[in-house]
Amino acid sequence: MNILSEIVRTCSNSNVARAALYSIGGDFAQRFTADASRRALPSGDMAAGYVRAFAKHAPADERRSVEALTHGADQPILVGLRYILDNGLRADGALRGDAPPAWAINAARVMQRGE
């Protein structure tokens, strides 16, 4: 099983996604949790939603980016999850930077509708 499949299989679950976000920790996890709170969403639900949106909508080049980024990482699931969540937050305007990928923009729209 490749690492992206493992991220999707495990972190599509809200409880697992919340625990993984806690493991990532630091400023990123605090910002993510605060953003979820502003939306009246549990952080695990929001994280799992971004993972599911990535699995459903991310193009092949984004998937390859996750695989390349996680290759050789000490904690590849956490590295890949952070990449997915970071892009989701950028799509929602919570982070500044380059334009987010299309899958992340779609995930942001789904989150705003509460689906």
N, CA, C and O atoms as CSV, one atom per row, in Angstrom:
chain,resi,resn,atom,element,x,y,z
A,1,MET,N,N,0.846,-1.171,0.000
A,1,MET,CA,C,0.000,0.000,0.000
A,1,MET,C,C,0.897,1.243,0.000
A,1,MET,O,O,1.854,1.316,0.771
A,2,ASN,N,N,0.591,2.219,-0.863
A,2,ASN,CA,C,1.406,3.433,-0.874
A,2,ASN,C,C,0.990,4.357,0.268
A,2,ASN,O,O,-0.064,4.175,0.878
A,3,ILE,N,N,1.825,5.340,0.546
A,3,ILE,CA,C,1.613,6.193,1.711
A,3,ILE,C,C,0.350,7.028,1.576
A,3,ILE,O,O,-0.346,7.248,2.568
A,4,LEU,N,N,0.040,7.494,0.384
A,4,LEU,CA,C,-1.173,8.291,0.220
A,4,LEU,C,C,-2.412,7.463,0.536
A,4,LEU,O,O,-3.338,7.951,1.184
A,5,SER,N,N,-2.432,6.226,0.085
A,5,SER,CA,C,-3.559,5.346,0.410
A,5,SER,C,C,-3.687,5.154,1.910
A,5,SER,O,O,-4.794,5.105,2.446
A,6,GLU,N,N,-2.563,5.049,2.578
A,6,GLU,CA,C,-2.567,4.885,4.035
A,6,GLU,C,C,-3.074,6.151,4.735
A,6,GLU,O,O,-3.826,6.065,5.706
A,7,ILE,N,N,-2.669,7.311,4.248
A,7,ILE,CA,C,-3.161,8.569,4.821
A,7,ILE,C,C,-4.673,8.648,4.667
A,7,ILE,O,O,-5.381,8.966,5.622
A,8,VAL,N,N,-5.164,8.362,3.479
A,8,VAL,CA,C,-6.604,8.435,3.225
A,8,VAL,C,C,-7.340,7.389,4.055
A,8,VAL,O,O,-8.377,7.686,4.648
A,9,ARG,N,N,-6.819,6.182,4.100
A,9,ARG,CA,C,-7.479,5.104,4.848
A,9,ARG,C,C,-7.588,5.440,6.328
A,9,ARG,O,O,-8.625,5.190,6.942
A,10,THR,N,N,-6.548,5.995,6.901
A,10,THR,CA,C,-6.551,6.248,8.342
A,10,THR,C,C,-7.123,7.611,8.697
A,10,THR,O,O,-7.945,7.713,9.607
A,11,CYS,N,N,-6.711,8.642,8.009
A,11,CYS,CA,C,-7.054,10.012,8.420
A,11,CYS,C,C,-8.385,10.505,7.870
A,11,CYS,O,O,-8.752,11.657,8.103
A,12,SER,N,N,-9.119,9.658,7.142
A,12,SER,CA,C,-10.495,9.988,6.781
A,12,SER,C,C,-11.413,9.818,7.983
A,12,SER,O,O,-12.557,10.272,7.969
A,13,ASN,N,N,-10.916,9.173,9.003
A,13,ASN,CA,C,-11.641,9.010,10.265
A,13,ASN,C,C,-11.356,10.232,11.136
A,13,ASN,O,O,-10.197,10.580,11.362
A,14,SER,N,N,-12.408,10.877,11.620
A,14,SER,CA,C,-12.253,12.111,12.405
A,14,SER,C,C,-11.398,11.928,13.646
A,14,SER,O,O,-10.588,12.795,13.975
A,15,ASN,N,N,-11.571,10.810,14.337
A,15,ASN,CA,C,-10.795,10.578,15.559
A,15,ASN,C,C,-9.312,10.394,15.257
A,15,ASN,O,O,-8.457,10.913,15.975
A,16,VAL,N,N,-9.015,9.660,14.204
A,16,VAL,CA,C,-7.619,9.451,13.811
A,16,VAL,C,C,-7.016,10.762,13.314
A,16,VAL,O,O,-5.874,11.087,13.638
A,17,ALA,N,N,-7.785,11.512,12.527
A,17,ALA,CA,C,-7.294,12.793,12.019
A,17,ALA,C,C,-6.996,13.757,13.166
A,17,ALA,O,O,-5.992,14.468,13.132
A,18,ARG,N,N,-7.861,13.785,14.178
A,18,ARG,CA,C,-7.636,14.655,15.338
A,18,ARG,C,C,-6.363,14.255,16.072
A,18,ARG,O,O,-5.567,15.113,16.454
A,19,ALA,N,N,-6.171,12.956,16.268
A,19,ALA,CA,C,-4.967,12.475,16.951
A,19,ALA,C,C,-3.716,12.781,16.129
A,19,ALA,O,O,-2.684,13.152,16.687
A,20,ALA,N,N,-3.801,12.629,14.819
A,20,ALA,CA,C,-2.655,12.929,13.956
A,20,ALA,C,C,-2.340,14.424,13.986
A,20,ALA,O,O,-1.171,14.810,14.014
A,21,LEU,N,N,-3.367,15.259,13.979
A,21,LEU,CA,C,-3.159,16.702,14.075
A,21,LEU,C,C,-2.485,17.049,15.395
A,21,LEU,O,O,-1.589,17.893,15.437
A,22,TYR,N,N,-2.910,16.407,16.460
A,22,TYR,CA,C,-2.285,16.608,17.770
A,22,TYR,C,C,-0.812,16.191,17.720
A,22,TYR,O,O,0.044,16.844,18.317
A,23,SER,N,N,-0.525,15.106,17.007
A,23,SER,CA,C,0.860,14.641,16.872
A,23,SER,C,C,1.710,15.610,16.057
A,23,SER,O,O,2.899,15.771,16.332
A,24,ILE,N,N,1.113,16.254,15.058
A,24,ILE,CA,C,1.841,17.271,14.290
A,24,ILE,C,C,2.209,18.412,15.226
A,24,ILE,O,O,3.345,18.885,15.231
A,25,GLY,N,N,1.244,18.842,16.010
A,25,GLY,CA,C,1.471,19.843,17.048
A,25,GLY,C,C,1.938,21.194,16.553
A,25,GLY,O,O,1.808,21.525,15.375
A,26,GLY,N,N,2.487,21.971,17.479
A,26,GLY,CA,C,3.071,23.270,17.171
A,26,GLY,C,C,2.066,24.310,16.717
A,26,GLY,O,O,0.856,24.166,16.894
A,27,ASP,N,N,2.611,25.362,16.127
A,27,ASP,CA,C,1.785,26.473,15.652
A,27,ASP,C,C,0.783,26.030,14.600
A,27,ASP,O,O,-0.346,26.518,14.560
A,28,PHE,N,N,1.206,25.092,13.740
A,28,PHE,CA,C,0.300,24.648,12.683
A,28,PHE,C,C,-0.961,24.044,13.283
A,28,PHE,O,O,-2.068,24.413,12.891
A,29,ALA,N,N,-0.812,23.128,14.220
A,29,ALA,CA,C,-1.976,22.475,14.827
A,29,ALA,C,C,-2.839,23.487,15.571
A,29,ALA,O,O,-4.066,23.393,15.541
A,30,GLN,N,N,-2.217,24.445,16.233
A,30,GLN,CA,C,-2.985,25.472,16.943
A,30,GLN,C,C,-3.790,26.322,15.970
A,30,GLN,O,O,-4.966,26.596,16.210
A,31,ARG,N,N,-3.166,26.741,14.873
A,31,ARG,CA,C,-3.887,27.540,13.870
A,31,ARG,C,C,-5.017,26.739,13.242
A,31,ARG,O,O,-6.115,27.256,13.036
A,32,PHE,N,N,-4.741,25.472,12.939
A,32,PHE,CA,C,-5.762,24.634,12.318
A,32,PHE,C,C,-6.950,24.466,13.261
A,32,PHE,O,O,-8.100,24.608,12.846
A,33,THR,N,N,-6.676,24.165,14.521
A,33,THR,CA,C,-7.732,23.966,15.510
A,33,THR,C,C,-8.529,25.251,15.719
A,33,THR,O,O,-9.753,25.208,15.836
A,34,ALA,N,N,-7.847,26.387,15.767
A,34,ALA,CA,C,-8.538,27.669,15.924
A,34,ALA,C,C,-9.436,27.950,14.725
A,34,ALA,O,O,-10.552,28.444,14.886
A,35,ASP,N,N,-8.955,27.640,13.527
A,35,ASP,CA,C,-9.763,27.854,12.331
A,35,ASP,C,C,-10.988,26.947,12.349
A,35,ASP,O,O,-12.088,27.382,12.006
A,36,ALA,N,N,-10.809,25.705,12.740
A,36,ALA,CA,C,-11.949,24.787,12.841
A,36,ALA,C,C,-12.957,25.302,13.865
A,36,ALA,O,O,-14.165,25.246,13.635
A,37,SER,N,N,-12.466,25.798,14.981
A,37,SER,CA,C,-13.337,26.322,16.031
A,37,SER,C,C,-14.156,27.511,15.529
A,37,SER,O,O,-15.339,27.624,15.848
A,38,ARG,N,N,-13.540,28.391,14.752
A,38,ARG,CA,C,-14.271,29.534,14.185
A,38,ARG,C,C,-15.404,29.075,13.277
A,38,ARG,O,O,-16.388,29.793,13.095
A,39,ARG,N,N,-15.270,27.900,12.718
A,39,ARG,CA,C,-16.313,27.348,11.839
A,39,ARG,C,C,-17.291,26.451,12.602
A,39,ARG,O,O,-18.193,25.848,12.020
A,40,ALA,N,N,-17.087,26.380,13.910
A,40,ALA,CA,C,-17.905,25.519,14.770
A,40,ALA,C,C,-17.778,24.054,14.361
A,40,ALA,O,O,-18.750,23.300,14.394
A,41,LEU,N,N,-16.565,23.666,13.975
A,41,LEU,CA,C,-16.273,22.281,13.596
A,41,LEU,C,C,-15.217,21.714,14.529
A,41,LEU,O,O,-14.272,22.416,14.889
A,42,PRO,N,N,-15.359,20.461,14.924
A,42,PRO,CA,C,-14.245,19.808,15.617
A,42,PRO,C,C,-13.057,19.697,14.653
A,42,PRO,O,O,-13.241,19.454,13.460
A,43,SER,N,N,-11.856,19.874,15.170
A,43,SER,CA,C,-10.671,19.851,14.303
A,43,SER,C,C,-10.535,18.527,13.555
A,43,SER,O,O,-10.107,18.511,12.401
A,44,GLY,N,N,-10.892,17.424,14.195
A,44,GLY,CA,C,-10.800,16.128,13.530
A,44,GLY,C,C,-11.762,16.004,12.366
A,44,GLY,O,O,-11.431,15.410,11.340
A,45,ASP,N,N,-12.963,16.569,12.523
A,45,ASP,CA,C,-13.935,16.538,11.427
A,45,ASP,C,C,-13.437,17.349,10.235
A,45,ASP,O,O,-13.548,16.919,9.087
A,46,MET,N,N,-12.889,18.525,10.525
A,46,MET,CA,C,-12.398,19.369,9.439
A,46,MET,C,C,-11.206,18.716,8.742
A,46,MET,O,O,-11.127,18.718,7.513
A,47,ALA,N,N,-10.288,18.161,9.514
A,47,ALA,CA,C,-9.117,17.497,8.932
A,47,ALA,C,C,-9.538,16.298,8.085
A,47,ALA,O,O,-9.056,16.128,6.965
A,48,ALA,N,N,-10.425,15.477,8.608
A,48,ALA,CA,C,-10.891,14.305,7.859
A,48,ALA,C,C,-11.605,14.731,6.579
A,48,ALA,O,O,-11.493,14.063,5.551
A,49,GLY,N,N,-12.336,15.837,6.641
A,49,GLY,CA,C,-13.008,16.351,5.444
A,49,GLY,C,C,-12.020,16.753,4.362
A,49,GLY,O,O,-12.238,16.475,3.183
A,50,TYR,N,N,-10.931,17.407,4.760
A,50,TYR,CA,C,-9.905,17.771,3.789
A,50,TYR,C,C,-9.259,16.524,3.188
A,50,TYR,O,O,-8.977,16.490,1.990
A,51,VAL,N,N,-9.026,15.518,3.997
A,51,VAL,CA,C,-8.414,14.281,3.499
A,51,VAL,C,C,-9.346,13.606,2.493
A,51,VAL,O,O,-8.905,13.166,1.431
A,52,ARG,N,N,-10.629,13.527,2.827
A,52,ARG,CA,C,-11.589,12.910,1.899
A,52,ARG,C,C,-11.690,13.706,0.598
A,52,ARG,O,O,-11.777,13.122,-0.482
A,53,ALA,N,N,-11.680,15.035,0.696
A,53,ALA,CA,C,-11.733,15.870,-0.511
A,53,ALA,C,C,-10.487,15.661,-1.364
A,53,ALA,O,O,-10.573,15.598,-2.591
A,54,PHE,N,N,-9.330,15.553,-0.717
A,54,PHE,CA,C,-8.097,15.290,-1.451
A,54,PHE,C,C,-8.209,13.954,-2.180
A,54,PHE,O,O,-7.871,13.857,-3.359
A,55,ALA,N,N,-8.678,12.939,-1.488
A,55,ALA,CA,C,-8.800,11.610,-2.093
A,55,ALA,C,C,-9.734,11.629,-3.298
A,55,ALA,O,O,-9.499,10.932,-4.285
A,56,LYS,N,N,-10.778,12.417,-3.215
A,56,LYS,CA,C,-11.791,12.439,-4.271
A,56,LYS,C,C,-11.414,13.352,-5.439
A,56,LYS,O,O,-11.729,13.044,-6.589
A,57,HIS,N,N,-10.741,14.475,-5.156
A,57,HIS,CA,C,-10.581,15.500,-6.181
A,57,HIS,C,C,-9.151,15.822,-6.600
A,57,HIS,O,O,-8.954,16.474,-7.625
A,58,ALA,N,N,-8.160,15.392,-5.849
A,58,ALA,CA,C,-6.783,15.794,-6.171
A,58,ALA,C,C,-6.317,15.157,-7.477
A,58,ALA,O,O,-6.492,13.957,-7.686
A,59,PRO,N,N,-5.724,15.964,-8.350
A,59,PRO,CA,C,-5.193,15.413,-9.599
A,59,PRO,C,C,-3.909,14.621,-9.349
A,59,PRO,O,O,-3.334,14.661,-8.261
A,60,ALA,N,N,-3.488,13.915,-10.362
A,60,ALA,CA,C,-2.328,13.027,-10.244
A,60,ALA,C,C,-1.068,13.762,-9.799
A,60,ALA,O,O,-0.282,13.213,-9.028
A,61,ASP,N,N,-0.859,14.994,-10.269
A,61,ASP,CA,C,0.365,15.699,-9.878
A,61,ASP,C,C,0.366,16.042,-8.392
A,61,ASP,O,O,1.426,16.025,-7.766
A,62,GLU,N,N,-0.785,16.353,-7.815
A,62,GLU,CA,C,-0.870,16.602,-6.373
A,62,GLU,C,C,-0.606,15.314,-5.592
A,62,GLU,O,O,0.058,15.332,-4.555
A,63,ARG,N,N,-1.125,14.214,-6.091
A,63,ARG,CA,C,-0.902,12.918,-5.439
A,63,ARG,C,C,0.585,12.558,-5.469
A,63,ARG,O,O,1.139,12.065,-4.486
A,64,ARG,N,N,1.212,12.812,-6.606
A,64,ARG,CA,C,2.652,12.556,-6.712
A,64,ARG,C,C,3.441,13.463,-5.768
A,64,ARG,O,O,4.470,13.054,-5.229
A,65,SER,N,N,2.967,14.678,-5.572
A,65,SER,CA,C,3.638,15.594,-4.640
A,65,SER,C,C,3.639,15.028,-3.230
A,65,SER,O,O,4.645,15.109,-2.526
A,66,VAL,N,N,2.519,14.456,-2.815
A,66,VAL,CA,C,2.451,13.850,-1.478
A,66,VAL,C,C,3.420,12.682,-1.392
A,66,VAL,O,O,4.162,12.558,-0.417
A,67,GLU,N,N,3.417,11.831,-2.398
A,67,GLU,CA,C,4.320,10.679,-2.400
A,67,GLU,C,C,5.782,11.130,-2.340
A,67,GLU,O,O,6.576,10.565,-1.589
A,68,ALA,N,N,6.135,12.145,-3.130
A,68,ALA,CA,C,7.522,12.626,-3.154
A,68,ALA,C,C,7.902,13.271,-1.827
A,68,ALA,O,O,9.001,13.055,-1.316
A,69,LEU,N,N,7.000,14.055,-1.279
A,69,LEU,CA,C,7.266,14.751,-0.023
A,69,LEU,C,C,7.459,13.777,1.134
A,69,LEU,O,O,8.275,14.022,2.023
A,70,THR,N,N,6.723,12.691,1.127
A,70,THR,CA,C,6.772,11.747,2.239
A,70,THR,C,C,7.872,10.707,2.095
A,70,THR,O,O,8.223,10.034,3.064
A,71,HIS,N,N,8.416,10.571,0.891
A,71,HIS,CA,C,9.447,9.558,0.650
A,71,HIS,C,C,10.645,9.797,1.567
A,71,HIS,O,O,11.264,10.860,1.524
A,72,GLY,N,N,10.961,8.827,2.377
A,72,GLY,CA,C,12.104,8.901,3.273
A,72,GLY,C,C,11.867,9.683,4.558
A,72,GLY,O,O,12.774,9.815,5.380
A,73,ALA,N,N,10.652,10.202,4.738
A,73,ALA,CA,C,10.352,10.964,5.960
A,73,ALA,C,C,10.263,10.021,7.156
A,73,ALA,O,O,9.859,8.865,7.020
A,74,ASP,N,N,10.643,10.524,8.325
A,74,ASP,CA,C,10.545,9.722,9.548
A,74,ASP,C,C,9.094,9.404,9.893
A,74,ASP,O,O,8.793,8.315,10.383
A,75,GLN,N,N,8.205,10.342,9.640
A,75,GLN,CA,C,6.783,10.164,9.932
A,75,GLN,C,C,5.977,10.540,8.690
A,75,GLN,O,O,5.355,11.601,8.648
A,76,PRO,N,N,5.989,9.675,7.688
A,76,PRO,CA,C,5.399,10.038,6.399
A,76,PRO,C,C,3.905,10.354,6.455
A,76,PRO,O,O,3.438,11.220,5.716
A,77,ILE,N,N,3.157,9.684,7.301
A,77,ILE,CA,C,1.722,9.971,7.380
A,77,ILE,C,C,1.503,11.395,7.877
A,77,ILE,O,O,0.667,12.119,7.335
A,78,LEU,N,N,2.242,11.798,8.899
A,78,LEU,CA,C,2.081,13.150,9.429
A,78,LEU,C,C,2.557,14.203,8.434
A,78,LEU,O,O,1.950,15.268,8.321
A,79,VAL,N,N,3.629,13.917,7.718
A,79,VAL,CA,C,4.131,14.852,6.705
A,79,VAL,C,C,3.099,15.023,5.592
A,79,VAL,O,O,2.805,16.145,5.180
A,80,GLY,N,N,2.555,13.920,5.111
A,80,GLY,CA,C,1.547,13.985,4.052
A,80,GLY,C,C,0.264,14.642,4.518
A,80,GLY,O,O,-0.340,15.426,3.786
A,81,LEU,N,N,-0.152,14.326,5.729
A,81,LEU,CA,C,-1.370,14.937,6.268
A,81,LEU,C,C,-1.194,16.446,6.385
A,81,LEU,O,O,-2.090,17.208,6.022
A,82,ARG,N,N,-0.056,16.873,6.883
A,82,ARG,CA,C,0.167,18.317,7.016
A,82,ARG,C,C,0.102,19.001,5.650
A,82,ARG,O,O,-0.461,20.089,5.531
A,83,TYR,N,N,0.666,18.380,4.633
A,83,TYR,CA,C,0.604,18.943,3.282
A,83,TYR,C,C,-0.846,19.119,2.846
A,83,TYR,O,O,-1.223,20.173,2.334
A,84,ILE,N,N,-1.647,18.092,3.050
A,84,ILE,CA,C,-3.057,18.138,2.651
A,84,ILE,C,C,-3.799,19.221,3.434
A,84,ILE,O,O,-4.539,20.012,2.851
A,85,LEU,N,N,-3.604,19.256,4.741
A,85,LEU,CA,C,-4.302,20.234,5.576
A,85,LEU,C,C,-3.848,21.655,5.267
A,85,LEU,O,O,-4.664,22.577,5.239
A,86,ASP,N,N,-2.563,21.833,5.036
A,86,ASP,CA,C,-2.038,23.155,4.713
A,86,ASP,C,C,-2.683,23.687,3.440
A,86,ASP,O,O,-3.068,24.855,3.381
A,87,ASN,N,N,-2.801,22.847,2.431
A,87,ASN,CA,C,-3.440,23.268,1.184
A,87,ASN,C,C,-4.921,23.550,1.384
A,87,ASN,O,O,-5.470,24.462,0.767
A,88,GLY,N,N,-5.566,22.777,2.238
A,88,GLY,CA,C,-6.968,23.039,2.546
A,88,GLY,C,C,-7.158,24.382,3.223
A,88,GLY,O,O,-8.082,25.123,2.887
A,89,LEU,N,N,-6.295,24.699,4.171
A,89,LEU,CA,C,-6.384,25.995,4.855
A,89,LEU,C,C,-6.116,27.152,3.897
A,89,LEU,O,O,-6.782,28.185,3.965
A,90,ARG,N,N,-5.152,26.980,3.015
A,90,ARG,CA,C,-4.870,28.041,2.042
A,90,ARG,C,C,-6.075,28.287,1.148
A,90,ARG,O,O,-6.360,29.430,0.788
A,91,ALA,N,N,-6.777,27.233,0.791
A,91,ALA,CA,C,-7.968,27.385,-0.045
A,91,ALA,C,C,-9.052,28.162,0.689
A,91,ALA,O,O,-9.827,28.894,0.073
A,92,ASP,N,N,-9.101,28.002,1.990
A,92,ASP,CA,C,-10.096,28.705,2.797
A,92,ASP,C,C,-9.655,30.113,3.151
A,92,ASP,O,O,-10.405,30.853,3.787
A,93,GLY,N,N,-8.450,30.495,2.749
A,93,GLY,CA,C,-7.961,31.827,3.049
A,93,GLY,C,C,-7.378,31.977,4.436
A,93,GLY,O,O,-7.063,33.092,4.852
A,94,ALA,N,N,-7.226,30.876,5.166
A,94,ALA,CA,C,-6.678,30.946,6.517
A,94,ALA,C,C,-5.167,31.135,6.500
A,94,ALA,O,O,-4.596,31.645,7.464
A,95,LEU,N,N,-4.522,30.733,5.426
A,95,LEU,CA,C,-3.072,30.917,5.288
A,95,LEU,C,C,-2.803,31.702,4.015
A,95,LEU,O,O,-3.537,31.590,3.033
A,96,ARG,N,N,-1.777,32.472,4.044
A,96,ARG,CA,C,-1.382,33.225,2.853
A,96,ARG,C,C,-0.293,32.439,2.128
A,96,ARG,O,O,0.439,31.658,2.736
A,97,GLY,N,N,-0.201,32.655,0.844
A,97,GLY,CA,C,0.827,31.979,0.066
A,97,GLY,C,C,0.382,31.836,-1.372
A,97,GLY,O,O,-0.471,32.587,-1.845
A,98,ASP,N,N,0.954,30.881,-2.057
A,98,ASP,CA,C,0.594,30.636,-3.446
A,98,ASP,C,C,-0.860,30.213,-3.538
A,98,ASP,O,O,-1.467,29.802,-2.550
A,99,ALA,N,N,-1.402,30.319,-4.725
A,99,ALA,CA,C,-2.782,29.893,-4.950
A,99,ALA,C,C,-2.916,28.408,-4.623
A,99,ALA,O,O,-2.059,27.609,-5.001
A,100,PRO,N,N,-3.974,28.041,-3.930
A,100,PRO,CA,C,-4.162,26.636,-3.577
A,100,PRO,C,C,-4.579,25.819,-4.795
A,100,PRO,O,O,-5.089,26.371,-5.770
A,101,PRO,N,N,-4.366,24.511,-4.743
A,101,PRO,CA,C,-4.794,23.651,-5.843
A,101,PRO,C,C,-6.317,23.558,-5.901
A,101,PRO,O,O,-7.006,23.829,-4.917
A,102,ALA,N,N,-6.824,23.176,-7.056
A,102,ALA,CA,C,-8.274,23.123,-7.271
A,102,ALA,C,C,-8.979,22.204,-6.284
A,102,ALA,O,O,-10.069,22.531,-5.817
A,103,TRP,N,N,-8.375,21.052,-5.953
A,103,TRP,CA,C,-9.043,20.135,-5.025
A,103,TRP,C,C,-9.256,20.814,-3.681
A,103,TRP,O,O,-10.276,20.588,-3.029
A,104,ALA,N,N,-8.304,21.648,-3.257
A,104,ALA,CA,C,-8.410,22.309,-1.960
A,104,ALA,C,C,-9.492,23.381,-1.987
A,104,ALA,O,O,-10.193,23.581,-0.995
A,105,ILE,N,N,-9.629,24.066,-3.108
A,105,ILE,CA,C,-10.704,25.051,-3.242
A,105,ILE,C,C,-12.047,24.349,-3.138
A,105,ILE,O,O,-12.957,24.843,-2.472
A,106,ASN,N,N,-12.178,23.194,-3.795
A,106,ASN,CA,C,-13.415,22.417,-3.707
A,106,ASN,C,C,-13.672,21.972,-2.272
A,106,ASN,O,O,-14.808,22.030,-1.800
A,107,ALA,N,N,-12.637,21.533,-1.580
A,107,ALA,CA,C,-12.796,21.115,-0.183
A,107,ALA,C,C,-13.276,22.274,0.669
A,107,ALA,O,O,-14.116,22.094,1.551
A,108,ALA,N,N,-12.749,23.466,0.412
A,108,ALA,CA,C,-13.164,24.649,1.176
A,108,ALA,C,C,-14.641,24.937,0.960
A,108,ALA,O,O,-15.350,25.287,1.903
A,109,ARG,N,N,-15.103,24.795,-0.258
A,109,ARG,CA,C,-16.527,25.026,-0.547
A,109,ARG,C,C,-17.401,24.009,0.167
A,109,ARG,O,O,-18.448,24.355,0.714
A,110,VAL,N,N,-16.975,22.771,0.160
A,110,VAL,CA,C,-17.732,21.723,0.855
A,110,VAL,C,C,-17.783,22.020,2.345
A,110,VAL,O,O,-18.835,21.875,2.968
A,111,MET,N,N,-16.662,22.435,2.924
A,111,MET,CA,C,-16.617,22.758,4.356
A,111,MET,C,C,-17.546,23.919,4.680
A,111,MET,O,O,-18.219,23.905,5.711
A,112,GLN,N,N,-17.589,24.919,3.816
A,112,GLN,CA,C,-18.437,26.076,4.059
A,112,GLN,C,C,-19.911,25.698,4.032
A,112,GLN,O,O,-20.718,26.273,4.762
A,113,ARG,N,N,-20.258,24.733,3.193
A,113,ARG,CA,C,-21.650,24.277,3.130
A,113,ARG,C,C,-21.977,23.306,4.250
A,113,ARG,O,O,-23.146,23.007,4.497
A,114,GLY,N,N,-20.951,22.812,4.927
A,114,GLY,CA,C,-21.160,21.886,6.031
A,114,GLY,C,C,-21.490,20.474,5.606
A,114,GLY,O,O,-22.167,19.746,6.332
A,115,GLU,N,N,-21.019,20.081,4.438
A,115,GLU,CA,C,-21.307,18.722,3.938
A,115,GLU,C,C,-20.322,17.726,4.484
A,115,GLU,O,O,-20.409,16.538,4.173
